[in-house]
Amino acid sequence: MTWRARIAELSPRAILVAGWSAFALYAYPGYMSWDAMTQLAQARRGVYTDDHPPAMAALWRVFEIVVTGPLPMMLVCSVLFLLATRRLLGDRLSPRAAAIAAVVLLWFPPIGTVTAAVYKDSVMATFVMVGAALLVTEHRRSGLFALGVGTAMRYNAIFATLPIVVLLYRPGVLVGWRRYAAAVGVYVAISCAAFAVDVTLADTHRYYWYRTQALMDIADTLANARDYSDDEIRSELSGVRLAIDDHIQARLREIYKPVDFRHLDRGDQQVFMAPETAEERAAVARAWKRVLEDNPGAYLRYRWDNFVMLMRLDHHVYDNAPITMALRWHEDQPVVQHDVEAGRIQRVLLEGMRLASRTPLFYPYPYALLALLLLPLARGDRLSLALLFSGLCYQAAWLPLAPTADYRYSQWMVATTAIAAVRLVAARRRSRTGS
């Protein structure tokens, strides 16, 4: 029997197992980001802060009862993502074809590189995908629970879950506007419950917005605004501690980075002193409101510059694939003690993913355009419609919210667009063949 014949005889389960096993070889034991190192350290200390959703650190603490390190997170994300994708394609493809498509999507570099890494983005995407898959079955309560878990993993997951709950949740026998009103109520309930969990788990409040996004909005808006004198700047920023005394706007224009905030309150380019007291945070909030109200056009220009880079409309080349297995320079490395190296096969796979990440395959904007083009074709397919709207809503929310241009922010839109595209192509082929 030839190898092709042997492959043709593989069962759907064997295809899933083989595809996932190969992916696990690439992903083992899970790539670590800076945020992941911080959250793992919090999981081990049992003390959580709210600059990252503490629910993820708490979940990690439970996993570490069995296996330490990033491995359990990687296993959960990759396995559940694969099975959820298989379920989402099951009504449009044969069991075998659905298994093959699910494996291909897991390995698709713009999806797989993020799934292999321990990001709150990948954990959120996993549970939201599971929730969508369960909502279209008889396991609706489990689906809502999974969506709640996904929301707890990332604060802005609410933009991804809204279309899924509203379009897919069917509350009893209700129809028409009552059905949608009930679905909106359920969406609000699970969102509030997820936020309540994060608030309850947080032991320490970091007031993250005041020293990150708020300072970034102020600085980059002023960099794009009309010419201000130093006295006018000081008036706009009344109460905000500054690290420089003169040529303030000129400095802001010189260091303008619409996709970063870390240089603003530290290092050689520092302009602000990080707010430490309640009064200083209140001053930052007042200055933020004042600067944006006085310069709405400048604010929009800066946010558009950020979004252009996020969507890769500038066609800039980035290394988007996570290739770091351990961050030895992280401040929590003594607590995490995660020090691993890639094997020979992994290094080859990593290099392939890294090269792919430097191609237009990782440009998010073509996937957004494809999602928009598919919307009219999905009118008769509620599940595909929910996935497309979910991806687009989540991506659009980054226009005012994105602090950087990390590709991981776009993985959810890429995944939902890819799954919806497979569903719609399969449905079209089925209608043509009449099978």
N, C-alpha and C positions, 0 to 999 in steps of 0.2 A: 504494500500500500504506500503511495507517495505521501510526502509531507502535506501536500495540499488536500489530499483526501482525508488525512488524519485531522487536519484543522477543520475541514468541513463537517466532520462528525462530532466535534466538540459540542457539548450541551451549553445552553446559556449560562448556567452556573459555572461551568468550567472556564468559559470565556471571561466571566467577571473575576473569578479567582486568579486566573493567569494574568489578566490585565492589571489587576490591583497589585499582585505580587511583584510584577516588574516595576510598577510605580513606586512601591514601597522600597525597592532597591535604590531607586533614584532619591527618594525623599528621606530615607532613614538617617538619623533618628528624628528628623524634623529640624528645619533651619530656624535659627533664632534671630529675631529682630531686637533692636534696643528696647522697644516697649515690652516684648516678651520676656526679656531678662528681668526687667523691673517687676513685671507681674508675677513671674515665678519666684522672685525673692520675697515678694509680699505673701505669696501662698505659703512659703516655708516659714516666714515669721508669724503668719496669722494676723497680720496688721495691714489693713487695706486703706488706700487713699482714693480719692475720687477723680484724680486727673485721668485715670483710665478706669473703665467700668470694673468695679470690684467683684462683680459676679463672675467674671472670667477667672480672676485669681482664686476665688472661692471654689470654683469648679475644678481648677487645677490642683488645689489642695486635696480635694477628694480623690482625684486620679492618682496623686502621689502616694496614697495609701497602698496602692498596688505596684505601680512602676514610677520611678522618679524620672525627672527630665522632660524633654519635649515629646518623647515617643508617644505617650498615650493621647496627647492632643492631636498629633499627626495622624495616628491610627483612626481616631474617632472622626476627624474631618474627612479624610480620604475615603473611608469605608462608607460613611453616611452620605457623603456627596455622591459617590458612585451609585449607591442603591436608590437614592432619591431621584437621580437623573434617569436611571433605568425605569423607575415607576412613572415618571412624568412622560416618558416616551412610549410606555407600554400599550396605550390605546391607539397608537398610530402605526406602530411597527410590530412585526412578529417578535416573539420572545427572544429569538436568536439575534435578529437585527437590532432590537433595543439594547441588548447586552453589548453588542459590538459598538454601537453608537455611544453608549455610556462610557465605555473604555476609551474610545477615541477622544471624547470631550474631556475626560479626566486628564488625558495625556496632552491635550491641546495646550501648547506652551503658555498662551495668555491666561489660561485657567489653572493649569497644573502647577506653574511656578509659585502662585500664591497659595494654593491648597497645600503645597509641600511645606510651607513656612507657617510658623506659629504667629499669626497676626490676629488681632481681634476682628479684622476684616474677613479672614478665612473661616473663623469660628462662627461669626455672624452669618456668613453666606451659607454655611453648612446647615445650620438649624432653620434658617428661613426657607431653604430649599426643601428640607424635610417637611416643614410645616405646609408648604404649598402642595407637596406630593400627598400628604395625609388628608388635606381638606377636600380633595376630590374623591376620596374613598369614604367608607363608612366610619373611619376613625377621625371624626371632626374634632372632638375634644383633644385628642392627642396632637392634632395639627395645630390647634390654637396654643396648646402648651409649648410646642416646639417654636412657634412664632414668638411667644413670650420670652423664651430662653434666648432666641436670636436677638430680640430687642435689648435684652439685658446685657448682651455681649458688646453692643456698640450703641452709643447714645443716639446717633442719627439713623439707626435702622428703621425708625418710624416711617421714613420716606419710602423704604422698600416694602414694608409690610402693609401699608395702606391699600394699594390696589389689590393685593392678594386677598386680604380679608374681605374687602368690599365686594369684589367680583366673584370670589370662590366660596365664601361662607354662606350656607343655606340654613337659616334658622327655622327649623320646623316647617310648618305649612304656609308661612307668610309669603306673600307675593307682592310684586309691584314696589311702590315706594316704601311700604312697610318693611319689606325684606331688606332693602338697602339701609333704611334707618336703623334697623336692628343690627345689621352688620357694622355700621359705623359705631354704634354703641359698644359692640363687642371689641372693635378695634381700639376704641378709647380705653376700655377696661383693661385689656391686656397690656397696652402701652403704659398706662398708669401703674399697673402692677409691676411691670419690669423696672420702671424708674424707682418705684418704692423699694424694691429689693436692693437696687444699687445704693440708694440713700441710706437704707438701714444697715447695709454691710460696711459702709465707709466709716472708718475709725477717725480719719483725719481729713479735713477739708483743705485742699491746696489752692482754691480760688484760681484755677488754672487760666480761665479766660482773661483775667485782668493782666496777666503778665505774658500772654501769648497773642491770641487773636486780637484783643483790644489794642495792644500796642502796635501790632502789625497794621491794623486798619487805620489807626491814627497816623503812623509814620508814612505809610504808602499813599494815603489820601493827600496828606500835606505835600508829598513829593510831586504829586500830579496837579496840585492846586495852583491858583494864581500866586504871584509873588507876595510873600509876607515879609514884614520886617521882624527882627528878633523880638521887639516889644509886642507885636501882634501875636507872634507864636506863643510867647510867655502868657499872654492874656488868654489865648485859646486853651492852653494847657495849665491853667491856674491850678496849683495844688499837686501837679504831677512832678515828681523829682527828675531833674535832668542831669546828665553827666557832662554836658558841654554848656558853655555860656553864650557863645556867639556863632553867627553863620549857621544857625540851626537848620533852616530849610535847605541851604546849600549842602550840608552834610547829609540830610535825608535823601536828597536827589542823587548824591554821589554814591550812597550805599543802597540804593533802591533795589530790593529783591522781592518781587511780588509773590515768591513761593518760599519764603523763609521768615522766621521771626527771631531766631536764636542769636543773631548778631546785634539785636537792638538793645539788649540789657546786659551784654557781656562782651569781652574781647576788645580788640583794637578799634572796632567800629561802633562801640557802645554810644548810645544817645540817651537812653533812659536808665533810671535806677528802678529795679523791680519793686513794685509796691509790697509793703510788708504789713501795714496796719490797716484797720478798717477804714480809717480816714483817707489813707492813700489810695485804697481801692475805690472808694467813693469818688475821689478826685479823678481817677482814670475813667470811671464810668461817665462822669459829667463831661470830661474832655472828649471822650469818644462820641457822645451824643452831639456835642457842640460842633466838632470838626465835621462830622458826617452831614449834619443839617446845613452847615454853611457851604459845603462843597460836595453836593450830591453827584455832580458830573465827574469830579476827580475821583470820587470813591468808585463809581461805576467803571471808569477807565482802568483803575488799578485792579478791580475784581475781574475785569475782562482779560487783562494781561495774565492774571493767574490762571484763568480758565483756558486760555489759549495754550498755555504750557501744559496744563493738566490733560487736555484733549489731544495734545501733540499737533495742534494746528500749525505750530511753528516748524514742524518736521525736524525738531531737534533730536539728536541721538542720545538715548539714555541707556544705562545698564539697568534693566527692569527686573531681571531674574534674581531672586534671592540666592546668593551663593555662599553666605556666611553660615558656618555650622556652629561657631562659638565666637562670642565677643569677649576677648580676653581683656580688653581695655575698659569694660563696663564697670561702673562703680560698685555694682552688686555681684561681681564675679566671685569674690570670696564666699558669698552666701550660696550662689548658684553652683559654683564649682563644675561648670559644664565646659569640658575641654576635649573636643573630638576632632578627628581629621577624616576627610573623605578617602574612601578606598579608590583603587585604580579604575574600576568600572564606574563608580560614582563620578570621578573626575571627568571622565569622557562624557557622561550624561550631563553633568553640570556645564561643561564647556559648550555642549550643543545648545542647551537652554540659554546660556548667556549670549551666544551668537544670535539665536532667534530673537532675543529680547532687544537687539539693536537693529531690528528690521521693522518695516511698517506693520508687521503682524501685531505689534504692540501699540499701534496708534489707536486710541479709543474712538476718535471721531468717525471712522468708517463704520464701526459697529452701531454708533448712535444713528447714523444716516440709514443703515440697514434696518434698524428697529423702527424708525419712522416710516420707511417704505413698506414694512411688513404689517403695520397697524391696519390698513384697510383690508388686507387679505385675511386678517385674524378675526374679522367681525363675527364669523360663525363658530369660532373656537374660543370659548371663554377662558380656558386655561392659558392658551398662547397669548391672548390679549392681556391677561393679568400679569404674566411674566414680562411682556414687553413694557407695559406701563410701569411695572415695578422697577425695572432696570433704568428706564428713562427718568422717572421721578427721583430715584436715588442719585443718578448722575447729575440731574439739574440742580439738586440741592447743594452740590459742591460749588456752584457759582458764587453764593455768598459765604460758604462755610470752609472751603478747602484752605488749610494753612500752608500746604506744600503742593507739589505736582507729582506725588508718588503714584506709580501705576496701580498699586493695590487698591486705590480708591475706585478704580474703574472695573475691577474684576467682576463685580456683581452684574453690571450692565452687560459685559461681554458674555458672561455665562447665560444670563436669561435670554439674550438675543440669539445665541447659538442654539440653545434648546428649542426656543420657539421656531427658529428657522428650520431645524430638522423636523419638527412636528408638522409645519405647514407644507414643506416639500413632500413629506411622506403622505400627507392627506391628498395633495394634488396628484401624486402618482397613483394613489389608490383610486381616486375618482376617474382617472384616465383608463386604468386597466379594468375597473369595475369589480375589483376584488376587495 
